[in-house]
């Protein structure tokens, strides 16, 4: 039996991918994005980056690692885009949007009016991926505001991946992506394509004008000053280690308005990570004031 093949199972792959290559990529991902890649993500890394090696005409991961180490800025963008995960859908974890429609937004609007506060609403969708989350927020916001045009409402939607931001900004989706929306929402907010655009849909201009899409690495300085009335940061911090999660939660709190809210993903928690929030619902937290 060939002992070399036994000790180097990566030789049977299309591209040679050693343990040293994986460790370099793992460390670079952690440094650039704060995402922690465990050893069981090795196959995921190989699958995500193999396309880049083919496009660059490389035969082994060592050469790709050298390219990244040499500081190729353009390839670094491609690298980050390839390795980050982007899975989302309209009204994902719908209980958050029900709370938004029935509790948070009505109470927030009433409080601002009662206290003569500026009729200003600022919302952040952090890790917005291809845009389904901010568009879902925008639908709820428009439905709650109704015909009251006296509110200055804006949604900031950010992501690390420039490719998904481009799709999100276009507001164009395959028709199957919106099949879960109710008929009233489909009629009001979704425009069906025809002719060469058959099978595609586009979010209405009313929704698109509410949202500003920007590229942002959460590990970098944040240019926005806030305050935000609430933040959606769902299925994002799960990729970070505990110290980075603690840092992010504190930074979010600094940008939240007094008693502002933050929404996390279904498998995320602030337990033993910060004392600046209180849990008020299923993965819904309110800033302590």
N, C-alpha and C positions, 0 to 999 in steps of 0.2 A: 504493500500500500504506500502511496506517495505521502510521506510525512509532511512535505512542504504544503501540499493542499490541505492537509488536516490542520496545520498551524495557521494557515492563511486562507480561511474560507472565502474571503473577499475576492480571490482569484477567479472564482466561478461567476462573478458578476460581470456586467458589461464594463464597469470601471473599477479599478483597484481602489479600495477604500479601507485604509488601515485604522487601527485603534488610535494612532497618533493623529490621523486626519480628523477623526471624530472629535477627539479632545480639543484640537485647535478650533474647530467650528463651534463646539459647545461653549468654549471660553469666549470666543468672539461674539456669539449670540448673547451671552450674558452681559458682556461689556457694552454692547451696542444697544440692546433692547431691554435688559433686565430680566429677560425670560430665562427660566431655568430648564435646561434639557437634561432629563435623566438618561441613564444608560439605555433604557428600553426604547428611547426615541431614535436609536441609531438607524433603523430601517426607514423611519419617517424622513430623517435628514437625507439619507441616500436617495429616496424617491423624489424629494422636493428639489434637490440640486442636480440630479442627473441631467435634466433638460438643459441646465446652464452649461454643463460640460459638453454636451452635444453641440449646442449653438456656438460654443467657443472653440470647438475642434480639439478638445483635450481628451486624453486617454486615461488619466488618473486624477484622483482627488488631491494628491500632493501638489500638482501643478496649479490646481484651482486655489488651494490654500496659499501658495506662493503669490498668486495674483492678488489675493485679498491683502496679504501681509505687505505687499509693495505699495499699498495705498491707492489702489484704483478706485476713485470715488464713484464713477459710473457703475462699476460692477458691485460696489458695496450696496448701492441702492437696489440693484437686481437681487443681490444676496438676501437682503432684509425682506424684500417683497416675497421672495420664494419661500423663506423659512417660516414666516409668520402665518398663523392660522386665521382663517376668515370664514366662520360659519354663522349664519344668521337667517332670520325669516321675519315677515311682517307679524307684529303682535306676538312675538316670542315671549313666553312666560306672561301670559295675558293678565294674570292677577295684578301685575304692576300697572298695566294700563287701565284696569278697572278702578284701582285705587286712585290713579291720577284723575280719572274722569269724575268719580263719585265723591271723592274726599279732598285730595290735595288741591287741585285747581280751584274748585268752588270756594273752599275755605280761604285759599290764598288771595283770590280776587276780592272776596268780601272783606278780608282784613285790610288790604291795601286801600280799598275805598273808605272803610270806616276810620282809618287813621290818616286819611288824606295823603297817603304816600304816593309817589309818582306811579302812574299806571304803566309800569315797566316790568316786563318778564324776560328773564335771561335763563336759558337752559343749555346745558352742555351734554352732548352725547359723546363720551370718551371711548374710543375703540369702536367707531361706528360701522366699520367694515363696508359692505356694499350699499349701505344707506337705508336698509329696511327699518332699523330702529328709529332714526330721526324722522323718517317719513311717518311712521306710526305715531310718534309723539306729536308731530305736526297735525295729523288728522284729529287726534283727541283735543288738542289745543284749539283748533278752529271750531270743532263741534261745541266745545264748552263756551267759547267766546261768542258764538253765534254771530249776530249782525252788529255787535258792538265794535265799532272801528276805532275806539278811543284808546286802545291799548298798543303800546310799543313792545311787540313781542319778537324775540329773535332766538333761534336755535343754532348753537355752534356745534358742528359735527367734525370730529378729528379722528385720524387714524395714522398709523405708522406707514401703511402700505399705499404707495401712490397709485397703483393700478386699481385697487378697489375704490379709492376716492374718486378716480375718474369716472367709474361706472356709477357711483353714488351721485355725483354731481349731475350726470346726464339725466338721471331719474328714469332711465329706460330699462325694462326688465322683460324676461320671457313671460308670456301670459300665464304659464303654470305657476309662476311665483306668487301670483295674486289670487289664486283660486280659493284660498282660505278666507278671503275678505268677504264681509257681508254684502248683499246686493245693494243696499243703500250706499255703502262706502265705495263700492265699485262704480256706481253711477256718478257719484259726486266727485271722487278724487282720482279716478283712473281713466285715462284716455286710450282706447283700443286702436292699434295700428291697422292700416289697410294697405292693399297693394303690395309693394315690396316690403312693407313693414308688418304684414300680416303675421300673427303669432307673437307680436311684441306689444307692450303697453308702455305708457309714460305717465308719470305722476303729474298732476295738474299744476299749472303755473302758480296757483294760490299756495300750494305746499312748497314748491321749489323756492319761491321768493322769501319764505320764512327762514330758510336754512343756509348757513354759510359753511362750506366744506373746506377744511384746512389740514395739511399734513403736520403731524406733531409726534415727536418721540417723547413719551412720558418721562424718560430719563433726563431730558434736557430742561433748560429753563422754559417756563411757560410765559408767553407774551401777554396773555389776557390777565386782566386785573380783577374781574368780577365786579360786584358779587353775583353769584348765580343763585336762583331760587331753588333749583334742584339739578342734580347731576345723575345721569345714567352711566354707570361704569360696570357693565355686566360681562362676565366671562372674560375679563381682562387680567385682574390681579391674580387669578389662579395660576398664571404662568410665571409669577414672580416668587422669589423666596420671601420668608417672613419679614426680615428687616426692610426689604424694599416695599412690601405691602404696608408696613407700619408708616414708612416715609410717605407713601402715596396717600394714605388715608389722612394724614396730618396736612398734607398739601391741599387736598380736596377741602378739608375743613376750613383752611385759611381763605379759600375762595367762595365758600358758601355763605349766603346771607344768614342773619340770625335765625336760628331754628330751621334752616334749610334742610332739604332731604337728599339722600343719596340711595340709589338702587344698585344692588349687586346681583351677580348671577346666582343660579339655584344652588351651586356647590361652593359658594364663597361665604365667608363670615369675617366679622371683625373681632370675634371672641379672642381675648387676651392679646389684642394687637393695638388697641387705642381705647382711651376713655372719653373721647371727645364726641361720641354719639350714643344714642340709645336706640335699641331695637323696638320698632313700633309695628312691624308686620313681617311677613315672610320675605326675608332679605331686603327689607326696607328700613332704613335708619334715618334718624333725625339728629341734627347737630345739637349738642347740649349747649344751653345758653344760661 
